């Protein structure tokens, strides 16, 4: 087989392999138990999950960050969630064009009080508007910050699915420190 024929055969084999089921493990909803972050949640069918993130086929993304509050500044902790809001806004501005201040609401996640912040955003000025949502939840000595970012084309379909993910959210029991 000549060099060119080998390349053509390799490309054909790669294309044939890519035509099969993309990710059969994504065909059904699946439960993720993330003991490092102390959470359990269900990834919807068709969505991808990797290292504390889930992504929809349309590109919507839910990320989770967890912070330990044991050694945190006492004034910062006492002012939560308000002391965190400027950092969340900067986080949004790092990735998007933020078209205004947040809409703030009180909600619950896994029966715990949560603050929800919705920021109107665009990826580029010429793009249609979309939004990024943050949820701030404090549980024991940990602070959970969830961020959902939606492309304008996926907002209407993915936002209700994201809400169902949060409705099924669970916080795991964390082991108590040994003395």
Order of alpha helices (4+ residues) and beta strands (2+ residues): alpha-beta-beta-beta-beta-beta-alpha-alpha-beta-beta-beta-beta-beta-alpha-beta
